[in-house]
Amino acid sequence: MSKSLHSELILDQFTRQAVPFATAPGIQDETALRLVVEFSGAGPDDTMLDVACGPGIVVCAFAKVVKHATGLDLTPAMLDRARTLQQEKGLANIAWQLGEAMPLPHPDASFSIVTSRFAFHHFLDPLAAIKEMARVCRPGGKVVVVDSAPAPDTADAFNAMELVRDPSHARAMPLEELKDLYRRAGLPEPRTTGYRLEGELEGLIKRSFPNPGDDETLRRIFRASLDGDTLGIGARRDGDTIRYGYPVAVLVADRR
Ligand SMILES: C[S@@+](CC[C@H](N)C(=O)[O-])C[C@H]1O[C@@H](n2cnc3c(N)ncnc32)[C@H](O)[C@@H]1O
C-alpha cells in the first residue's frame, strides 16, 4: 500500500475514532499510564515528545511529572480531543503539533524522552519511525515504545483480526521483533515490561470502524477463538459479552 493511501486510511479511521478511542476505559487506564511513566524513569528535568499522541492521554500523564511535554499527531480531530483533555486537567506545560512521524519535524537531540503508544502497529515502516525517535532524542535520553505485542504463534491470527477491526492496521510485532527494531535503530537492548489491555468485544466494536459488514466478521472471529485462544488475547465469555486482554509490551532504552 502507498504511504499516501495509508495516511488517508489513518486520517479517516482516527477522525472517527477520536472520541470513542479517547474515552475507552482501557485506553484511559491510570494504572497502565503510571506504569509507563514510572518505567521510563521520567523526572522534573525531562522534556518529552509523544509521537502519534492521539487524544493526548500519554502526554498529559507525562506532563504531570516532566518539565515540558509535546504531542504530535497527523489527525486534527485527535489533537482537538488532546487540547480538551489538557484543559480538563489544567496542565500548562504542553504543546501540540499537527505532523508526521516519519520524518519528525524536530532537530536532532531535541528531547530527553521520546515515546509512542499504540501507534507502531499503524506504521508501514516501523524501523524508520524508531530511527526518527532516536534521532530527536538526546544522548542519555530514553526511547519508549508501548504497543500490542502478540505472541509469535498467534501473531498472524491477531494481525488478521486487527485488520478486519481497523483497516488502517499495519502489523503488531511480537516482543522479540520490537526489541530487534531497537537494535536495528542502533539503540541498546531495551528494558521491558508489559500488561494486558482489558476490554469487552461490543465496546471494542463501538470504538472501531471496520468496513461495512465486518463487525459481524469480527464477532465470528472472536467466537471462534474462545476454544484454544487462537488470537492470544484470552478471549472468554462473561454473560452476554466476550472479554479479552490484548498483550501490551513496554520497552525503554537509553539513547547512547
Ligand atoms: C491508536 S491511536 C493511539 C493514540 C495515542 N498514542 C494513545 O496511545 O492514546 C494511533 C494514533 O496514531 C496516529 N498516527 C498514525 N500514523 C501516524 C503517522 N505516520 N504520523 C503521525 N501520527 C500517526 C493516528 O492519527 C492516531 O491518533
The ligand as an SDF file (V2000), in Angstrom:
LIG
                    3D

 27 29  0  0  0  0  0  0  0  0999 V2000
   -4.3970    4.0440   18.2750 C   0  0  0  0  0  0  0  0  0  0  0  0
   -4.0930    5.7710   18.2480 S   0  0  0  0  0  0  0  0  0  0  0  0
   -3.0070    5.9250   19.6400 C   0  0  0  0  0  0  0  0  0  0  0  0
   -3.0480    7.3090   20.2480 C   0  0  0  0  0  0  0  0  0  0  0  0
   -2.1530    7.5300   21.4660 C   0  0  0  0  0  0  0  0  0  0  0  0
   -0.7640    7.2810   21.1690 N   0  0  0  0  0  0  0  0  0  0  0  0
   -2.5990    6.7320   22.6500 C   0  0  0  0  0  0  0  0  0  0  0  0
   -1.9980    5.6920   22.9380 O   0  0  0  0  0  0  0  0  0  0  0  0
   -3.5670    7.1370   23.3290 O   0  0  0  0  0  0  0  0  0  0  0  0
   -2.9670    5.9070   16.9050 C   0  0  0  0  0  0  0  0  0  0  0  0
   -2.6520    7.3530   16.5260 C   0  0  0  0  0  0  0  0  0  0  0  0
   -1.5540    7.3300   15.6110 O   0  0  0  0  0  0  0  0  0  0  0  0
   -1.6970    8.4210   14.7290 C   0  0  0  0  0  0  0  0  0  0  0  0
   -0.8130    8.1590   13.5930 N   0  0  0  0  0  0  0  0  0  0  0  0
   -0.7900    7.0470   12.8260 C   0  0  0  0  0  0  0  0  0  0  0  0
    0.1730    7.1310   11.9010 N   0  0  0  0  0  0  0  0  0  0  0  0
    0.8060    8.3220   12.1000 C   0  0  0  0  0  0  0  0  0  0  0  0
    1.9090    8.9750   11.4670 C   0  0  0  0  0  0  0  0  0  0  0  0
    2.5510    8.4070   10.4470 N   0  0  0  0  0  0  0  0  0  0  0  0
    2.2930   10.1790   11.9290 N   0  0  0  0  0  0  0  0  0  0  0  0
    1.6320   10.7650   12.9680 C   0  0  0  0  0  0  0  0  0  0  0  0
    0.5740   10.1940   13.5990 N   0  0  0  0  0  0  0  0  0  0  0  0
    0.1730    8.9820   13.1690 C   0  0  0  0  0  0  0  0  0  0  0  0
   -3.1970    8.4340   14.4320 C   0  0  0  0  0  0  0  0  0  0  0  0
   -3.6350    9.6690   13.9350 O   0  0  0  0  0  0  0  0  0  0  0  0
   -3.7730    8.1040   15.8080 C   0  0  0  0  0  0  0  0  0  0  0  0
   -4.0820    9.2740   16.5220 O   0  0  0  0  0  0  0  0  0  0  0  0
  1  2  1  0
  2  3  1  0
  2 10  1  0
  3  4  1  0
  4  5  1  0
  5  6  1  0
  5  7  1  0
  7  8  2  0
  7  9  1  0
 10 11  1  0
 11 12  1  0
 11 26  1  0
 12 13  1  0
 13 14  1  0
 13 24  1  0
 14 15  1  0
 14 23  1  0
 15 16  2  0
 16 17  1  0
 17 18  1  0
 17 23  2  0
 18 19  1  0
 18 20  2  0
 20 21  1  0
 21 22  2  0
 22 23  1  0
 24 25  1  0
 24 26  1  0
 26 27  1  0
M  CHG  2   2   1   9  -1
M  END
$$$$
